[in-house]
């Protein structure tokens, strides 16, 4: 067997090679490989841990209630194979636990439940089951070699296989003062049973009690005849070997084991059969030996005595033969048991002696390995020291050569730099001379260009002055023509106004003769008499029935969807339309906002917010309002008394001087038949 220090383990994922399998395991568990990671089967989502020891710390901290229900070796490094993310890598460096063992089956069950509970796992159920079927290959070296290389002595270890690892639980009884377990050890050529007496304190430890109950539940299909006697107690070295195995198989502590006894029968089944074969059946008495008794009084006692004595003699002989045979059988059985006991004890002694020799041999081998290891370490240290000294000398020599080369390169660099500096200065001087020459030429060229530009600018200025003078003269001529046209239009306007007054006077005369007072008042209110009183508001009901203007933009009245507008929005549209109409006349805005809205009073929509008048024109607004109401009342009252007619004559006479700039819009409104609105406050 090679020591672990001589094992060469090569990583199949990278070119690195290691002297021990432990170094290889540490390499595979660390970054960048991380190929010995295992998952926690009890977390709500998938969590992986670098090695089994990290998972054990996590489980003891967060899932203690879960692990207490699992087998003793559930979190062993060997059982980690069934929870490994990379089972093929795991099996190459760590021997998996037996797939039929309780801890392995529990691990597979917990993994499958975890996969059913968690959906977004990195591996599917088919990948896990396929990984469990991977070949269990091992790298150079065995698990035992690594364990033995780490043990300082050859003492007993529960992980080391012995013949008592074959102990199988047959029966388990729990009760105060009577807690026992019976194990069967099948060695092939012989069978022995062991009875283990447990301390009553095991029933007070809930964890141990749960483990024993689980063992009892697993014995449902196990049949035990229960016909053995346990008379031999084991102790000493043999007990120290058997007790840990029994404690591990029962998942309890060794301190709860009081006594271990073994049966005296090595071949319990065969002995019964042999004893049965040695017994011979009793002889059947013949009919000649049977004496019939007669009830007659004439029988003679002498005749009856002889046959009776003969019969008793024969019966005594047969009983003696039978007792002799039974004693012989019992003696043979005792001799056989004695021989078997001696043989078994001899086998145990031989096995103990072999184990001691094996332990001693392993200790000597371990010492030799340690000695070789120390010698190898000393040799390696000496070789390392020599290598370091040689490396230091080579490093010093290399540094000296490097220093010389650097000095040489430095000197060459200085010479090269001086030459380059000299060339650079010469080139710079030539460049400066060239630049000065170019600058001089550039300045001369700019001077010439500036002179040409000034001449061109002067020429353009003169031409522009000439053009401006011509434009000014043309504008003066146009202005004179416009003034003449304005005077002509003013004369025509005055003549038109005189004609209009004459016509209105004629109309007034006709109105006095043909129209009622209500009709005359309606006509006044439709046209208005600004600035004396505004035109009347209209009964607006539809949308966009009148086109107010078309240039610069088309404005129709009333606006679209005006009935869904708020009073403020209606007021804003009224103000906008008034400004647009006033600007369309070609005049500047000469009125205040209140006067402008009063001029276009006929555009106000029903429910429009009332304009706020300033304090300065309150009296003017009131006078217009009262006159407006007076005319509206004449329309509504339909009276023709002299006072009303006189008032209408005065208003019609004053209306001859009214503002006629809104007549075009009012004509359009009257053309579509929009009536006056007299019911709302004006």
NUDO-771889 format. One record per residue (C-alpha): x, y, z; residue number from 1. Coordinates in Angstrom, 3 decimals. Example, Ala and Ser with C-alpha at 12.3 -4.5 7.8 and 13.67 -1.06 7.14 Angstrom:
2
12.300,-4.500,7.800,1
13.670,-1.060,7.140,2
***
This chain:
682
0.000,0.000,0.000,1
1.434,3.353,-1.058,2
1.337,6.286,1.380,3
-0.832,9.237,0.402,4
2.274,11.399,-0.033,5
3.255,9.240,-3.025,6
-0.156,9.282,-4.713,7
-0.257,11.403,-7.849,8
-3.818,12.626,-8.532,9
-4.312,14.544,-11.766,10
-7.231,16.898,-12.283,11
-9.116,15.913,-15.455,12
-10.592,19.424,-15.789,13
-7.256,21.275,-15.939,14
-3.530,20.364,-16.312,15
-2.784,20.507,-12.537,16
-1.473,17.455,-10.639,17
-1.553,16.891,-6.855,18
0.362,14.667,-4.440,19
-2.667,13.638,-2.374,20
-6.317,13.030,-3.042,21
-7.180,15.514,-0.310,22
-5.395,18.230,-2.294,23
-7.322,17.141,-5.397,24
-10.639,17.294,-3.495,25
-9.824,20.760,-2.180,26
-8.901,21.837,-5.716,27
-12.145,20.502,-7.213,28
-14.244,22.050,-4.436,29
-12.730,25.536,-4.815,30
-13.030,28.037,-7.681,31
-13.000,27.905,-10.619,32
-14.305,24.283,-10.722,33
-16.677,24.065,-7.696,34
-17.537,20.498,-8.737,35
-18.164,19.017,-5.229,36
-21.106,21.304,-4.442,37
-24.277,19.875,-2.877,38
-27.789,21.279,-2.498,39
-29.977,21.796,0.581,40
-33.131,19.699,0.137,41
-35.113,21.637,2.760,42
-34.730,25.270,1.638,43
-37.717,26.889,-0.185,44
-35.489,27.597,-3.212,45
-32.382,25.959,-4.645,46
-29.219,26.725,-2.670,47
-25.821,25.098,-3.286,48
-22.889,24.779,-0.880,49
-19.228,24.281,-1.708,50
-18.745,21.007,0.209,51
-20.680,18.674,2.496,52
-19.211,20.309,5.621,53
-20.673,23.672,4.551,54
-24.087,22.060,4.012,55
-23.874,20.453,7.455,56
-23.249,23.830,9.128,57
-26.225,25.308,7.251,58
-28.543,22.406,8.183,59
-27.560,22.476,11.878,60
-28.258,26.221,11.945,61
-31.544,26.354,9.981,62
-33.025,22.824,9.654,63
-32.223,21.112,12.977,64
-35.776,19.774,13.320,65
-35.443,18.067,9.908,66
-32.041,16.446,10.418,67
-33.105,14.985,13.758,68
-35.503,12.693,11.865,69
-32.835,11.500,9.394,70
-30.391,8.555,9.739,71
-27.112,9.078,11.570,72
-24.985,9.157,8.384,73
-27.357,11.349,6.338,74
-24.875,14.273,6.243,75
-21.749,12.134,5.770,76
-19.370,13.006,2.956,77
-20.070,9.640,1.264,78
-23.837,10.186,1.361,79
-23.366,13.645,-0.216,80
-23.148,11.894,-3.609,81
-26.966,11.614,-3.731,82
-27.289,15.431,-3.235,83
-24.343,16.453,-5.463,84
-24.754,18.858,-8.401,85
-22.008,17.013,-10.342,86
-22.369,13.312,-9.361,87
-19.801,12.026,-11.883,88
-17.067,14.278,-10.451,89
-18.169,13.527,-6.884,90
-17.958,9.739,-7.396,91
-14.428,9.994,-8.809,92
-12.952,11.407,-5.597,93
-15.433,10.387,-2.845,94
-16.827,6.867,-2.512,95
-20.676,7.090,-2.540,96
-22.659,5.421,0.224,97
-24.440,2.159,-0.573,98
-27.499,2.946,-2.682,99
-29.561,0.435,-0.640,100
-28.575,1.992,2.695,101
-31.176,3.895,4.692,102
-29.297,7.227,4.476,103
-28.941,6.928,0.663,104
-32.629,6.112,0.189,105
-33.625,8.989,2.476,106
-31.389,11.371,0.495,107
-32.975,10.343,-2.827,108
-36.493,10.700,-1.382,109
-35.733,14.210,-0.029,110
-34.208,15.281,-3.381,111
-37.276,14.089,-5.318,112
-39.611,15.894,-2.885,113
-37.479,19.030,-3.277,114
-37.801,18.826,-7.101,115
-41.600,18.487,-6.826,116
-41.749,21.451,-4.431,117
-39.410,23.818,-6.307,118
-40.074,24.480,-10.002,119
-37.170,26.698,-11.156,120
-34.282,24.290,-10.434,121
-31.098,24.165,-12.495,122
-31.465,20.425,-13.074,123
-34.602,18.466,-13.917,124
-35.733,15.211,-12.305,125
-34.464,13.116,-15.252,126
-30.972,14.677,-14.936,127
-30.818,13.826,-11.204,128
-31.845,10.205,-11.699,129
-29.405,9.855,-14.609,130
-26.609,11.292,-12.453,131
-27.321,8.703,-9.725,132
-26.706,5.949,-12.289,133
-23.260,7.251,-13.328,134
-20.304,4.818,-12.966,135
-18.670,5.085,-9.516,136
-15.071,5.489,-10.698,137
-12.179,6.386,-8.410,138
-8.889,8.171,-9.109,139
-5.535,6.673,-8.079,140
-5.513,5.713,-4.428,141
-8.393,4.479,-2.237,142
-10.489,5.997,0.477,143
-8.794,3.770,3.069,144
-5.334,4.964,2.069,145
-6.235,8.567,2.702,146
-7.966,7.799,6.013,147
-5.077,5.641,7.250,148
-2.486,8.256,6.251,149
-4.322,10.807,8.396,150
-4.667,8.550,11.509,151
-1.844,8.997,14.075,152
-2.232,5.462,15.505,153
-3.903,2.160,14.757,154
-6.774,2.410,17.235,155
-10.227,1.149,16.359,156
-12.316,3.377,14.086,157
-16.068,2.877,13.413,158
-15.519,3.688,9.764,159
-13.070,0.787,9.348,160
-14.932,-2.363,8.164,161
-14.920,-5.406,10.496,162
-16.765,-8.727,10.542,163
-19.276,-7.153,12.928,164
-20.414,-4.716,10.243,165
-22.574,-7.651,9.121,166
-24.733,-7.462,12.274,167
-28.432,-7.430,11.285,168
-31.176,-6.317,13.679,169
-33.731,-9.103,14.290,170
-35.797,-7.902,17.250,171
-36.143,-4.723,19.354,172
-38.071,-4.503,22.625,173
-38.544,-1.285,24.619,174
-39.652,-1.137,28.247,175
-38.457,-0.008,31.678,176
-35.931,-2.550,32.879,177
-36.368,-4.678,29.756,178
-35.075,-2.751,26.706,179
-33.234,-5.251,24.512,180
-32.128,-5.658,20.915,181
-31.190,-8.937,19.182,182
-28.713,-8.952,16.280,183
-27.785,-11.756,13.893,184
-24.229,-12.248,12.576,185
-24.024,-14.550,9.538,186
-20.391,-15.530,8.857,187
-21.244,-18.007,6.107,188
-19.921,-21.098,7.920,189
-21.533,-20.146,11.227,190
-24.314,-17.974,12.675,191
-24.337,-16.219,16.030,192
-26.940,-14.079,17.780,193
-26.249,-11.175,20.159,194
-28.546,-9.663,22.782,195
-27.903,-6.039,23.728,196
-29.354,-4.715,26.999,197
-30.089,-0.967,26.882,198
-30.074,1.498,29.761,199
-33.482,2.894,30.812,200
-32.158,6.424,30.295,201
-32.377,5.842,26.516,202
-36.180,6.049,26.889,203
-35.870,9.547,28.362,204
-33.832,10.888,25.430,205
-36.480,11.822,22.868,206
-34.057,11.810,19.947,207
-32.720,8.335,20.790,208
-36.260,7.062,21.461,209
-37.429,8.275,18.025,210
-34.463,6.515,16.389,211
-35.301,3.226,18.170,212
-38.970,3.525,17.206,213
-37.951,3.977,13.562,214
-35.822,0.822,13.860,215
-38.795,-1.088,15.310,216
-40.991,0.098,12.420,217
-38.429,-1.202,9.903,218
-38.597,-4.719,11.447,219
-42.127,-5.415,10.177,220
-40.982,-8.012,7.626,221
-38.126,-9.464,9.766,222
-38.914,-12.887,11.316,223
-37.103,-14.088,14.415,224
-37.854,-17.470,16.030,225
-36.781,-16.346,19.517,226
-35.538,-19.804,20.671,227
-31.952,-18.910,21.578,228
-30.292,-18.664,24.970,229
-27.821,-15.825,25.674,230
-25.427,-16.935,28.403,231
-22.005,-15.596,27.367,232
-21.238,-11.883,28.011,233
-18.563,-10.161,25.947,234
-16.308,-7.422,27.250,235
-12.879,-5.939,26.838,236
-11.452,-5.512,23.352,237
-14.293,-7.405,21.672,238
-16.942,-5.210,23.310,239
-15.084,-2.064,22.241,240
-15.363,-3.335,18.656,241
-18.982,-4.537,18.729,242
-20.483,-1.678,20.792,243
-19.793,1.159,18.254,244
-21.245,-0.966,15.438,245
-24.396,-1.710,17.454,246
-24.753,1.956,18.503,247
-24.454,3.120,14.892,248
-26.988,0.572,13.636,249
-29.457,1.605,16.371,250
-28.607,5.345,15.892,251
-27.963,5.751,19.624,252
-24.956,6.627,21.750,253
-22.629,3.956,23.130,254
-23.278,5.088,26.713,255
-26.811,3.650,26.518,256
-25.466,0.077,25.946,257
-25.302,-1.771,29.308,258
-24.375,-5.324,28.360,259
-23.818,-7.510,25.266,260
-24.430,-11.259,25.424,261
-24.023,-13.921,22.744,262
-25.822,-17.218,22.174,263
-24.103,-20.515,22.771,264
-25.303,-22.062,19.506,265
-23.201,-21.541,16.427,266
-25.512,-23.731,14.300,267
-28.933,-23.319,15.889,268
-30.843,-24.801,13.019,269
-28.517,-27.741,12.370,270
-28.339,-28.895,16.030,271
-32.048,-29.526,16.318,272
-31.972,-31.561,13.154,273
-29.017,-33.660,14.327,274
-30.615,-34.403,17.695,275
-33.769,-35.536,16.003,276
-31.896,-37.974,13.779,277
-30.122,-39.623,16.730,278
-33.341,-40.450,18.567,279
-34.726,-43.910,17.676,280
-38.427,-44.756,18.026,281
-39.561,-46.893,20.986,282
-40.141,-50.596,20.354,283
-43.750,-51.675,19.982,284
-44.596,-54.397,22.538,285
-45.768,-57.759,21.101,286
-49.161,-59.259,21.815,287
-47.560,-62.107,23.740,288
-46.510,-59.711,26.462,289
-50.076,-58.609,27.142,290
-51.814,-60.487,29.983,291
-55.581,-60.561,30.142,292
-57.022,-60.469,33.621,293
-59.970,-62.752,34.564,294
-62.711,-61.795,37.059,295
-63.134,-65.395,38.197,296
-62.614,-66.216,41.927,297
-60.841,-69.463,41.087,298
-57.700,-67.814,39.745,299
-54.508,-68.802,41.430,300
-52.148,-66.039,42.412,301
-49.060,-68.104,41.581,302
-50.083,-68.384,37.954,303
-50.463,-64.569,37.714,304
-47.193,-63.628,39.435,305
-44.782,-64.939,36.869,306
-46.078,-63.234,33.786,307
-46.376,-59.959,35.710,308
-42.753,-60.034,36.881,309
-41.573,-60.886,33.392,310
-43.493,-57.864,31.994,311
-42.007,-55.535,34.572,312
-38.541,-56.748,33.820,313
-38.974,-56.130,30.142,314
-40.361,-52.601,30.730,315
-37.459,-51.739,33.035,316
-34.939,-52.793,30.416,317
-36.563,-50.705,27.712,318
-36.633,-47.581,29.970,319
-32.967,-48.045,30.840,320
-32.089,-48.309,27.161,321
-34.100,-45.186,26.351,322
-32.531,-43.215,29.216,323
-29.111,-44.349,28.127,324
-29.754,-43.249,24.571,325
-30.981,-39.857,25.792,326
-27.931,-39.409,28.008,327
-25.701,-40.377,25.132,328
-27.419,-37.854,22.860,329
-27.181,-35.153,25.539,330
-23.509,-35.929,26.096,331
-22.794,-35.758,22.379,332
-24.676,-32.483,22.136,333
-22.683,-30.984,25.023,334
-19.431,-32.167,23.475,335
-20.501,-30.710,20.134,336
-21.449,-27.403,21.767,337
-18.194,-27.339,23.666,338
-16.210,-27.999,20.515,339
-18.123,-25.336,18.628,340
-17.645,-22.839,21.486,341
-13.932,-23.579,21.617,342
-13.748,-23.314,17.843,343
-15.597,-20.003,17.856,344
-13.458,-18.618,20.679,345
-10.388,-19.785,18.829,346
-11.626,-18.013,15.698,347
-12.283,-14.848,17.699,348
-8.837,-15.037,19.275,349
-7.265,-15.630,15.877,350
-9.202,-12.717,14.398,351
-8.266,-10.478,17.325,352
-4.656,-11.586,16.967,353
-4.810,-10.945,13.214,354
-6.389,-7.545,13.834,355
-3.696,-6.686,16.378,356
-1.008,-7.843,13.963,357
-2.674,-5.854,11.183,358
-2.862,-2.806,13.454,359
0.754,-3.268,14.477,360
1.764,-3.746,10.828,361
-0.133,-0.637,9.851,362
1.477,1.282,12.705,363
4.910,0.170,11.548,364
3.951,1.017,7.957,365
2.673,4.377,9.138,366
5.902,5.019,11.030,367
7.894,4.033,7.952,368
5.742,6.359,5.877,369
6.271,9.156,8.391,370
10.019,8.482,8.366,371
10.107,8.415,4.579,372
7.939,11.481,4.526,373
10.259,13.320,6.916,374
13.311,12.214,4.926,375
11.566,13.287,1.734,376
10.703,16.633,3.317,377
14.334,17.101,4.473,378
15.584,16.148,1.018,379
13.070,18.452,-0.618,380
14.023,21.269,1.768,381
17.728,20.776,0.990,382
16.994,20.623,-2.715,383
14.766,23.689,-2.384,384
17.508,25.496,-0.454,385
20.098,24.633,-3.107,386
17.683,25.620,-5.826,387
17.005,28.942,-4.097,388
20.742,29.613,-3.638,389
21.400,28.758,-7.247,390
18.436,30.873,-8.299,391
19.710,33.781,-6.165,392
23.152,33.538,-7.730,393
21.635,33.407,-11.188,394
19.381,36.300,-10.266,395
22.381,38.342,-9.056,396
24.299,37.499,-12.211,397
21.277,38.308,-14.342,398
20.779,41.618,-12.530,399
24.447,42.536,-13.063,400
24.193,41.716,-16.759,401
20.923,43.592,-16.947,402
22.510,46.555,-15.182,403
25.413,46.574,-17.657,404
23.012,46.344,-20.561,405
20.950,49.187,-19.085,406
24.075,51.344,-18.679,407
25.095,50.620,-22.271,408
21.578,51.334,-23.517,409
21.489,54.488,-21.397,410
24.718,55.794,-22.887,411
23.546,54.929,-26.406,412
20.203,56.559,-25.658,413
21.930,59.747,-24.411,414
24.031,59.936,-27.591,415
20.936,59.276,-29.701,416
18.975,61.892,-27.783,417
21.720,64.491,-28.219,418
21.856,63.827,-31.954,419
18.061,63.910,-32.156,420
17.981,67.147,-30.130,421
20.530,68.733,-32.444,422
18.548,67.655,-35.490,423
15.345,68.861,-33.859,424
16.832,72.305,-33.149,425
18.109,72.604,-36.724,426
14.747,71.490,-38.050,427
12.982,73.885,-35.672,428
15.120,76.809,-36.838,429
14.367,75.958,-40.473,430
10.684,75.605,-39.578,431
10.704,78.990,-37.833,432
12.329,80.641,-40.864,433
9.775,78.983,-43.135,434
6.910,80.025,-40.877,435
8.143,83.622,-40.735,436
8.356,83.706,-44.523,437
4.894,82.223,-44.825,438
3.569,84.678,-42.219,439
5.062,87.598,-44.134,440
3.537,86.370,-47.389,441
0.223,85.772,-45.619,442
0.235,89.306,-44.181,443
0.968,90.806,-47.603,444
-1.796,88.742,-49.127,445
-4.214,89.756,-46.362,446
-3.273,93.405,-46.846,447
-4.003,93.153,-50.554,448
-7.262,91.349,-49.891,449
-8.225,93.991,-47.294,450
-7.606,96.775,-49.793,451
-9.698,94.970,-52.397,452
-12.433,94.332,-49.791,453
-12.467,97.985,-48.729,454
-12.765,99.100,-52.340,455
-15.610,96.631,-52.935,456
-17.314,97.706,-49.686,457
-17.069,101.372,-50.666,458
-18.497,100.550,-54.076,459
-21.339,98.568,-52.500,460
-22.001,101.347,-49.982,461
-22.290,103.873,-52.770,462
-24.575,101.602,-54.754,463
-26.705,100.928,-51.674,464
-26.912,104.636,-50.880,465
-28.043,105.240,-54.402,466
-30.638,102.449,-54.133,467
-31.852,103.732,-50.756,468
-32.237,107.215,-52.203,469
-34.251,105.851,-55.097,470
-36.431,103.814,-52.705,471
-36.960,106.846,-50.485,472
-38.045,108.921,-53.450,473
-40.437,106.176,-54.550,474
-41.855,105.878,-51.036,475
-42.301,109.672,-50.879,476
-44.137,109.542,-54.167,477
-46.333,106.693,-52.901,478
-47.032,108.542,-49.666,479
-48.169,111.624,-51.605,480
-50.388,109.424,-53.746,481
-51.861,107.776,-50.634,482
-52.566,111.155,-49.038,483
-54.328,112.305,-52.189,484
-56.311,109.044,-52.257,485
-57.149,109.439,-48.570,486
-58.429,112.963,-49.127,487
-60.503,111.748,-52.038,488
-61.938,108.861,-49.977,489
-62.653,111.244,-47.086,490
-64.631,113.532,-49.447,491
-66.559,110.554,-50.751,492
-67.164,109.353,-47.175,493
-68.565,112.713,-46.159,494
-70.824,112.771,-49.192,495
-71.906,109.174,-48.420,496
-72.600,110.091,-44.810,497
-74.706,113.071,-45.905,498
-76.589,110.804,-48.283,499
-76.963,108.218,-45.522,500
-78.324,110.833,-43.136,501
-80.748,111.990,-45.782,502
-81.879,108.441,-46.368,503
-82.155,107.762,-42.642,504
-84.238,110.900,-42.197,505
-86.447,109.636,-44.962,506
-86.627,106.232,-43.300,507
-87.418,107.847,-39.987,508
-90.230,109.738,-41.617,509
-91.491,106.543,-43.173,510
-91.054,104.667,-39.877,511
-93.112,107.230,-38.145,512
-95.802,106.616,-40.648,513
-95.618,102.792,-41.193,514
-93.730,101.092,-38.196,515
-94.892,100.620,-34.593,516
-92.828,101.716,-31.600,517
-91.879,98.034,-30.861,518
-90.674,97.483,-34.427,519
-88.690,100.769,-34.407,520
-87.064,99.746,-31.054,521
-86.244,96.251,-32.458,522
-84.522,97.862,-35.475,523
-82.480,100.167,-33.196,524
-81.403,97.259,-30.977,525
-80.406,95.069,-33.940,526
-77.997,97.755,-35.300,527
-77.003,99.331,-32.005,528
-75.917,102.925,-31.526,529
-72.336,102.744,-30.305,530
-70.992,104.420,-28.339,531
-74.487,105.376,-26.993,532
-75.792,101.816,-26.555,533
-74.589,98.384,-27.896,534
-76.315,96.089,-30.343,535
-78.548,93.505,-28.648,536
-77.503,89.964,-27.764,537
-78.801,87.147,-29.936,538
-80.479,83.811,-29.331,539
-77.455,81.627,-30.233,540
-78.464,77.949,-30.359,541
-76.502,76.201,-33.139,542
-72.748,75.974,-33.849,543
-70.778,77.818,-36.593,544
-73.716,79.331,-38.470,545
-72.007,82.649,-39.304,546
-68.532,83.182,-40.804,547
-67.183,86.328,-39.163,548
-63.856,86.619,-41.062,549
-61.757,84.512,-43.418,550
-58.393,86.340,-43.360,551
-55.852,85.743,-41.841,552
-57.790,82.784,-40.408,553
-61.406,81.713,-40.710,554
-63.489,82.476,-37.603,555
-67.014,81.065,-37.350,556
-69.608,81.802,-34.699,557
-70.754,80.317,-32.391,558
-67.667,78.070,-31.867,559
-67.801,74.273,-31.952,560
-68.974,72.443,-28.820,561
-69.679,75.802,-27.101,562
-72.509,74.352,-25.027,563
-70.044,72.102,-23.127,564
-67.757,75.058,-22.338,565
-67.485,76.703,-18.926,566
-68.523,80.386,-18.507,567
-64.832,81.339,-18.482,568
-64.179,79.461,-21.745,569
-67.184,81.165,-23.430,570
-65.887,84.534,-22.216,571
-62.435,83.782,-23.659,572
-63.884,82.874,-27.094,573
-65.977,86.082,-27.070,574
-62.882,88.166,-26.307,575
-60.807,86.398,-28.987,576
-63.481,86.902,-31.697,577
-63.862,90.615,-30.772,578
-60.098,91.232,-31.083,579
-59.947,89.343,-34.413,580
-62.868,91.371,-35.854,581
-61.396,94.677,-34.677,582
-57.980,93.897,-36.184,583
-59.620,92.779,-39.446,584
-60.949,96.359,-39.951,585
-57.340,97.541,-40.383,586
-57.439,99.707,-37.245,587
-55.278,99.507,-34.191,588
-56.899,98.541,-30.868,589
-58.014,101.959,-29.615,590
-60.528,100.788,-27.002,591
-60.172,99.218,-23.606,592
-61.190,95.583,-23.230,593
-64.550,96.564,-21.687,594
-65.400,98.935,-24.563,595
-64.245,96.363,-27.156,596
-66.519,93.682,-25.674,597
-69.391,96.205,-25.527,598
-68.906,97.022,-29.211,599
-69.233,93.312,-30.053,600
-71.930,92.802,-27.430,601
-74.078,90.846,-29.910,602
-71.551,87.908,-29.895,603
-72.064,87.062,-26.176,604
-73.218,83.445,-25.776,605
-75.840,82.388,-23.214,606
-74.179,81.655,-19.844,607
-71.036,83.684,-20.586,608
-69.195,85.147,-17.592,609
-70.120,88.841,-17.029,610
-67.195,91.211,-17.787,611
-65.867,93.188,-14.811,612
-65.903,96.974,-15.394,613
-63.255,99.262,-13.932,614
-64.090,101.949,-11.407,615
-63.319,104.763,-13.870,616
-66.056,103.949,-16.442,617
-68.788,102.751,-14.079,618
-71.139,105.666,-14.892,619
-70.648,105.231,-18.645,620
-71.437,101.522,-18.398,621
-74.548,102.217,-16.327,622
-75.860,104.861,-18.749,623
-75.411,102.479,-21.709,624
-77.035,99.664,-19.733,625
-80.106,101.752,-18.768,626
-80.630,103.044,-22.316,627
-80.257,99.486,-23.625,628
-82.876,98.273,-21.123,629
-85.216,101.141,-22.039,630
-85.155,100.126,-25.727,631
-85.596,96.429,-24.756,632
-88.606,97.307,-22.570,633
-90.213,99.187,-25.514,634
-89.885,96.021,-27.593,635
-91.362,93.831,-24.864,636
-94.168,96.261,-23.784,637
-95.369,97.107,-27.349,638
-96.763,100.527,-26.274,639
-97.174,103.510,-28.631,640
-97.707,106.362,-26.170,641
-96.364,109.858,-27.090,642
-93.504,109.686,-24.559,643
-92.240,106.425,-26.055,644
-92.470,107.791,-29.581,645
-90.624,110.980,-28.559,646
-87.879,108.863,-26.950,647
-87.541,106.763,-30.093,648
-87.319,109.971,-32.230,649
-84.441,111.249,-30.085,650
-82.606,107.895,-30.134,651
-83.040,107.551,-33.912,652
-81.756,111.082,-34.441,653
-78.664,110.414,-32.344,654
-78.107,106.982,-34.007,655
-77.413,108.733,-37.319,656
-73.864,109.372,-36.014,657
-73.363,105.782,-34.740,658
-70.320,103.523,-35.401,659
-71.139,101.528,-38.565,660
-68.018,99.284,-38.614,661
-70.034,96.289,-37.308,662
-72.857,96.553,-39.845,663
-71.354,93.903,-42.166,664
-71.316,91.277,-39.376,665
-74.788,92.287,-38.173,666
-76.150,91.925,-41.709,667
-74.774,88.362,-41.855,668
-76.394,87.554,-38.520,669
-79.732,88.981,-39.569,670
-79.460,87.097,-42.870,671
-79.485,83.731,-41.079,672
-82.428,84.832,-38.903,673
-80.844,84.944,-35.423,674
-83.344,86.670,-33.113,675
-82.683,89.105,-30.264,676
-82.257,87.709,-26.744,677
-84.169,90.044,-24.363,678
-84.816,87.731,-21.395,679
-81.273,87.715,-19.974,680
-79.660,90.518,-17.973,681
-77.605,92.641,-20.311,682
***
